[in-house]
Amino acid sequence: MDAWTLHWLEASGSLVEQRGQLTLAFENAYQAISRWMPPPRLDVLIQRLPGETLAELGLVGRAYRSTMFSMTLDPDNPNFAASLRDGAMLRHIIHEVHHCLRMAGPGYGWTLGEALISEGLAGQFVRHVLGSEPEPWERALSLETLQADPVDASDLAATYYDHSAWFFGTGDKPRWLGYALGYQMVGGWLATVGTPDAEGWVNVSAQDILAVAFKEGLVFHP
Protein backbone atom coordinates (compact mmCIF):
# COMPACT_ATOMS: atom_id res chain seq x y z
CA MET A 1 0.00 0.00 0.00
CA ASP A 2 2.95 2.25 -0.79
CA ALA A 3 0.95 4.94 -2.60
CA TRP A 4 -1.65 5.44 0.15
CA THR A 5 -1.13 7.11 3.50
CA LEU A 6 -3.83 6.54 6.11
CA HIS A 7 -4.37 9.40 8.56
CA TRP A 8 -6.24 8.41 11.71
CA LEU A 9 -8.21 11.39 13.01
CA GLU A 10 -9.22 10.28 16.48
CA ALA A 11 -9.90 13.48 18.41
CA SER A 12 -13.59 12.82 17.79
CA GLY A 13 -13.39 9.16 18.82
CA SER A 14 -10.94 6.27 19.03
CA LEU A 15 -10.67 3.65 16.31
CA VAL A 16 -8.06 1.52 18.05
CA GLU A 17 -10.31 -1.52 18.25
CA GLN A 18 -11.20 -1.36 14.56
CA ARG A 19 -7.82 -0.29 13.16
CA GLY A 20 -6.67 -3.78 12.19
CA GLN A 21 -9.83 -4.63 10.24
CA LEU A 22 -9.93 -1.21 8.61
CA THR A 23 -6.29 -1.38 7.54
CA LEU A 24 -6.92 -4.81 6.04
CA ALA A 25 -9.85 -3.42 4.03
CA PHE A 26 -7.62 -0.69 2.61
CA GLU A 27 -4.89 -3.20 1.80
CA ASN A 28 -7.39 -5.44 0.00
CA ALA A 29 -8.74 -2.47 -1.96
CA TYR A 30 -5.22 -1.46 -2.94
CA GLN A 31 -4.42 -4.96 -4.20
CA ALA A 32 -7.72 -5.23 -6.09
CA ILE A 33 -7.13 -1.93 -7.92
CA SER A 34 -3.50 -2.90 -8.59
CA ARG A 35 -4.70 -5.77 -10.77
CA TRP A 36 -6.19 -3.24 -13.22
CA MET A 37 -4.09 -0.10 -12.91
CA PRO A 38 -1.42 1.53 -10.74
CA PRO A 39 -3.15 2.88 -7.61
CA PRO A 40 -2.95 6.68 -7.41
CA ARG A 41 -1.01 8.41 -4.67
CA LEU A 42 -3.55 9.32 -1.97
CA ASP A 43 -4.00 10.65 1.52
CA VAL A 44 -6.95 9.06 3.28
CA LEU A 45 -8.58 10.68 6.30
CA ILE A 46 -10.24 8.17 8.63
CA GLN A 47 -12.49 9.53 11.36
CA ARG A 48 -15.16 8.44 13.81
CA LEU A 49 -18.26 10.64 13.78
CA PRO A 50 -21.39 9.07 15.30
CA GLY A 51 -24.54 9.85 13.35
CA GLU A 52 -22.68 11.30 10.35
CA THR A 53 -22.72 8.19 8.16
CA LEU A 54 -25.18 6.26 6.00
CA ALA A 55 -27.51 4.67 8.52
CA GLU A 56 -27.65 1.44 6.50
CA LEU A 57 -23.87 0.98 6.68
CA GLY A 58 -22.37 2.98 9.53
CA LEU A 59 -19.85 4.51 7.14
CA VAL A 60 -19.64 7.02 4.31
CA GLY A 61 -16.88 8.16 1.97
CA ARG A 62 -16.18 11.51 0.39
CA ALA A 63 -13.61 12.45 -2.24
CA TYR A 64 -12.19 15.96 -1.86
CA ARG A 65 -9.67 16.15 -4.68
CA SER A 66 -7.49 13.96 -6.85
CA THR A 67 -5.13 13.16 -3.99
CA MET A 68 -7.42 12.85 -0.95
CA PHE A 69 -10.62 11.29 0.28
CA SER A 70 -12.13 10.62 3.67
CA MET A 71 -13.85 7.66 5.26
CA THR A 72 -16.18 8.54 8.11
CA LEU A 73 -17.16 5.70 10.42
CA ASP A 74 -19.64 5.05 13.20
CA PRO A 75 -18.71 1.79 14.97
CA ASP A 76 -21.67 2.26 17.31
CA ASN A 77 -24.04 1.92 14.37
CA PRO A 78 -25.58 -1.59 14.51
CA ASN A 79 -24.84 -2.07 10.81
CA PHE A 80 -21.15 -1.17 10.99
CA ALA A 81 -19.85 -4.64 11.88
CA ALA A 82 -21.72 -6.16 8.94
CA SER A 83 -20.24 -3.51 6.62
CA LEU A 84 -16.75 -4.66 7.56
CA ARG A 85 -17.69 -8.31 7.32
CA ASP A 86 -19.60 -8.31 4.00
CA GLY A 87 -17.24 -6.05 2.05
CA ALA A 88 -19.21 -2.78 2.06
CA MET A 89 -16.15 -0.99 3.45
CA LEU A 90 -13.95 -2.45 0.71
CA ARG A 91 -16.40 -1.40 -1.99
CA HIS A 92 -16.71 2.10 -0.58
CA ILE A 93 -12.94 2.55 -0.65
CA ILE A 94 -12.71 1.55 -4.30
CA HIS A 95 -15.66 3.82 -5.16
CA GLU A 96 -13.92 6.83 -3.62
CA VAL A 97 -10.59 5.98 -5.25
CA HIS A 98 -12.31 6.10 -8.63
CA HIS A 99 -13.66 9.56 -7.81
CA CYS A 100 -10.10 10.68 -7.06
CA LEU A 101 -8.84 9.18 -10.31
CA ARG A 102 -11.55 11.00 -12.28
CA MET A 103 -10.84 14.25 -10.43
CA ALA A 104 -7.28 13.98 -11.75
CA GLY A 105 -8.67 13.80 -15.30
CA PRO A 106 -11.92 15.38 -16.51
CA GLY A 107 -13.06 16.08 -12.95
CA TYR A 108 -16.12 15.03 -10.99
CA GLY A 109 -18.15 17.51 -13.01
CA TRP A 110 -20.11 20.72 -12.54
CA THR A 111 -23.40 19.72 -14.15
CA LEU A 112 -26.00 17.20 -13.01
CA GLY A 113 -25.24 15.05 -16.03
CA GLU A 114 -21.54 14.95 -15.24
CA ALA A 115 -22.23 14.09 -11.61
CA LEU A 116 -24.53 11.23 -12.64
CA ILE A 117 -21.82 9.81 -14.87
CA SER A 118 -19.08 10.16 -12.25
CA GLU A 119 -21.19 8.28 -9.71
CA GLY A 120 -22.21 5.67 -12.25
CA LEU A 121 -18.62 5.11 -13.36
CA ALA A 122 -17.43 4.72 -9.76
CA GLY A 123 -20.16 2.20 -9.04
CA GLN A 124 -19.57 0.20 -12.21
CA PHE A 125 -15.82 0.29 -11.58
CA VAL A 126 -16.38 -1.37 -8.20
CA ARG A 127 -18.43 -4.07 -9.94
CA HIS A 128 -15.68 -4.51 -12.54
CA VAL A 129 -12.86 -4.75 -9.99
CA LEU A 130 -14.62 -6.98 -7.45
CA GLY A 131 -17.34 -8.72 -9.45
CA SER A 132 -19.82 -7.43 -6.87
CA GLU A 133 -23.55 -6.77 -7.13
CA PRO A 134 -24.97 -3.23 -7.35
CA GLU A 135 -25.30 -1.39 -4.06
CA PRO A 136 -28.82 -0.78 -2.67
CA TRP A 137 -28.72 2.82 -3.93
CA GLU A 138 -27.60 1.68 -7.39
CA ARG A 139 -30.57 -0.65 -7.75
CA ALA A 140 -33.09 1.55 -5.92
CA LEU A 141 -34.95 2.13 -9.20
CA SER A 142 -35.10 -0.38 -12.05
CA LEU A 143 -34.10 0.37 -15.63
CA GLU A 144 -37.76 0.08 -16.65
CA THR A 145 -38.83 2.57 -13.99
CA LEU A 146 -36.17 5.03 -15.08
CA GLN A 147 -37.09 4.66 -18.75
CA ALA A 148 -40.76 5.28 -17.89
CA ASP A 149 -39.82 8.71 -16.55
CA PRO A 150 -36.69 9.82 -18.45
CA VAL A 151 -34.71 12.81 -17.28
CA ASP A 152 -34.98 16.07 -19.19
CA ALA A 153 -31.78 16.87 -21.10
CA SER A 154 -32.02 20.47 -19.89
CA ASP A 155 -31.80 19.22 -16.29
CA LEU A 156 -28.62 17.32 -17.13
CA ALA A 157 -26.97 20.52 -18.37
CA ALA A 158 -27.77 22.45 -15.20
CA THR A 159 -24.82 23.63 -13.13
CA TYR A 160 -27.08 24.81 -10.30
CA TYR A 161 -28.96 21.71 -9.23
CA ASP A 162 -29.94 20.22 -5.88
CA HIS A 163 -27.41 17.43 -5.44
CA SER A 164 -29.00 16.19 -2.21
CA ALA A 165 -32.42 15.98 -3.84
CA TRP A 166 -31.17 14.03 -6.85
CA PHE A 167 -28.93 11.64 -4.93
CA PHE A 168 -30.42 11.45 -1.44
CA GLY A 169 -34.09 12.27 -1.96
CA THR A 170 -34.18 15.36 0.25
CA GLY A 171 -36.59 17.12 -2.13
CA ASP A 172 -39.28 15.78 -4.43
CA LYS A 173 -37.07 13.11 -6.03
CA PRO A 174 -37.06 9.41 -5.06
CA ARG A 175 -34.26 8.54 -2.68
CA TRP A 176 -31.07 7.52 -4.49
CA LEU A 177 -32.46 8.42 -7.93
CA GLY A 178 -29.12 9.87 -9.06
CA TYR A 179 -27.13 6.80 -8.10
CA ALA A 180 -29.53 4.40 -9.81
CA LEU A 181 -29.77 6.58 -12.92
CA GLY A 182 -26.02 7.05 -13.22
CA TYR A 183 -25.37 3.35 -12.70
CA GLN A 184 -27.81 2.43 -15.48
CA MET A 185 -26.46 5.10 -17.82
CA VAL A 186 -22.91 3.80 -17.46
CA GLY A 187 -24.16 0.23 -17.70
CA GLY A 188 -25.74 1.02 -21.07
CA TRP A 189 -22.49 2.57 -22.29
CA LEU A 190 -20.51 -0.48 -21.16
CA ALA A 191 -22.92 -2.76 -23.02
CA THR A 192 -22.16 -0.74 -26.15
CA VAL A 193 -18.38 -0.34 -25.94
CA GLY A 194 -17.37 -3.41 -23.98
CA THR A 195 -14.86 -3.37 -21.14
CA PRO A 196 -12.76 -0.19 -21.36
CA ASP A 197 -9.08 0.00 -20.57
CA ALA A 198 -7.83 1.79 -17.46
CA GLU A 199 -7.81 5.17 -19.17
CA GLY A 200 -11.34 4.66 -20.46
CA TRP A 201 -12.67 3.83 -17.00
CA VAL A 202 -11.34 7.15 -15.73
CA ASN A 203 -11.36 9.66 -18.59
CA VAL A 204 -14.35 8.82 -20.76
CA SER A 205 -16.38 11.92 -21.63
CA ALA A 206 -19.67 12.25 -19.79
CA GLN A 207 -21.24 13.36 -23.06
CA ASP A 208 -20.32 10.06 -24.74
CA ILE A 209 -22.18 8.14 -22.05
CA LEU A 210 -25.14 10.53 -22.03
CA ALA A 211 -25.48 10.05 -25.80
CA VAL A 212 -25.94 6.32 -25.22
CA ALA A 213 -28.38 7.05 -22.38
CA PHE A 214 -30.51 9.06 -24.79
CA LYS A 215 -30.68 6.11 -27.19
CA GLU A 216 -31.55 3.85 -24.26
CA GLY A 217 -34.54 6.02 -23.35
CA LEU A 218 -33.11 7.36 -20.10
CA VAL A 219 -32.94 10.94 -21.40
CA PHE A 220 -35.37 12.96 -23.49
CA HIS A 221 -35.00 16.22 -25.38
CA PRO A 222 -38.20 18.30 -25.08
N, C-alpha and C positions, 0 to 999 in steps of 0.2 A: 504494500500500500504506500509505495514511496512518494507518489504524487499527491497524496491527500494528507492534510494535517487536521486532526480532530482537536477542537478547542472545547473543553468542558467548562461550561458556565454554570457554576453551582452556588452562586450567592443566593439564588432564588429557591434552591433545594438540592440536596445531595443525590447523586446518581451512582454512588459507590457500589451499591448492591447490584445494579443493572449493567455496570460498565463492561464486564466481560462479555455478556450476551450482545450488547450493543456494538462493541468493537468487532465481534465475530460477524455481525450482520454487515458492517461496513467492509470488512475483508472479503466476505463472499460477494458483495456487490462489485467490488473492485475487480475480483477475479472474473466474474461473469462478463463485465464490460470489456475486460482485457482480451477476451476471446474474439471480439469483433472490431475493436479499435483501441488505440492507446488511450488510457484514461487521462482526462485533462488534469492539470494542476489545480487543486482546490483547497480552500480553507472551509471547514465545516464547523458551524457553531451548534453545540448540543446543549440544550437547556431544559430545565424542569419547570413547567408553568401549569399548575393545576387549573383546569377549566378552560384552557386556551387551545385545546386540540379538537380534532374531529371526535365527537362523542362515540361514534361507532368503533373507533380504533384506539383512542388514547394517545394519538400522535398526529402531527401535521408537519409538512415540509414547506419551505419557501425559498425560492431562488432569488438572490439579490442582484447578482451580476455574474459575469462569465467565470469568475474565480471564487465565488462564495455562495453557499446556501446554508440554511439553518434547518435543524430538526428539533422541534419542540415536543416534549414528552410529558405525559401525565401518568406515572406508574400507579397512582391511586385509582385511576379509571379501571372499572372492572373488565374492560375489554383489552387493556394494554398487554397483559400476559399472553393472550391469544394472538395479538398482533406480532409479537416476537416469535411465537411458536409456529404460526402458520405462514410466515413469510411476508406479511403486510409491511413490516419495517424494511425488509430487503427491497421490496417493490417500490416503496416510497423513495428510497435512496436513489435507485436507478432512474426513477421519474424525474427527480430534481437534478440529477447529473445531466440528463438530456436537456433540461431547460438551460443549464449553464452552457452546455455545448452550443445550443442554438443562439444564446445571447452573445457568444463569441463570433457568430456568423451574421445572419440576417437580423437577429434580435428577436425578443419575445413577440414584439409587434405593438403597434399603437392603435390599431382598429379592432373592432370586434371580430372580424373575419380572421385576422392574423392571430388573435388570441385563441380562437377556436382551433386553428390549425396547430399552434404550438402545443396546446394541451392534448390534442388528438395524437400528434406525433410522439409526445412523451409517453402517452399510454400505450400506443402500438409498439413503441420501442421496447418497453418493458415486456410486452407479450413476445416480441421477437427474441429478446435476450434470454428470457426465462422459460418461454413456452407456457406462460400462465394464462388464466382466464381473465376476462375483463373485470375491472373493479365494480363494486355496486353502483358507483356514480357513472361509470361508463356504459352500463347496461340499464340505467334507470328508465330509459325510453327506448322502445324498439325501433328498428329501421322503418317499419311500416307506420308507426305512430309519427315519426319525424317526417316522413314523406307525405303524410296526410295533412300536415300543417307546415309546409316549407318556410324557411326564413326568407324575409325580404332582402334582396341584394343591397338595397339602400341601407338597411340596418348593418350589414356586414362591413360597409365602408365607413361607418361612424367611428370617429375618434373619441367622441364624448358619449360613452355608453355606461350603463350601470353594471359593472362587472359582477358585483355580488348578486344582483337579480338574475343575470344570465347563468351564473355558475352555482349559486347557492340558494336560489329561490327566495331571496329576501323581498322581492317585489311581486309582480303578477305573473312571473314565469314559474313553470314547474321546477322543483328542486333538482339541481344537477343537469339541467337542460344543456348547458354549454359543454359539459364534459361528454355527455352522450352524443351530442351532435358532432363535436369535433372528432370523437373516436370513430363514428360512422363515416364522416367525410374522409378521414385518412384511410380508413379501411377500404373505401371505394377506390381511392387512388392506388393503394397497394394492389388491389385486384386487377387494376389496369396495367400497371408498370412492372409488377413482380417485386421481388425483394431488392431494395436499393442497396448500393454500397454504403460504406460508412459516411462518405460525404453527402450522399443523397438523403440519408436519414436525418442529417443535421441541417443542410443548407437548401433543401428544396424550397422553391418559391411558394408562398401561401396561395398565390393566384393560380398556380398550376393545379393545386389540389381543389381549390374552389371551382375551377372550371369543370372538373370531373363531378363535383358535388351537384352542380347545376344539371348536368346530364343525368345524374342519378335521381333527380327530383327532390333534392334536399334544399335547393335554392330556387327562388323564382324572381324574375325581373318584371315588375309591374308595368 
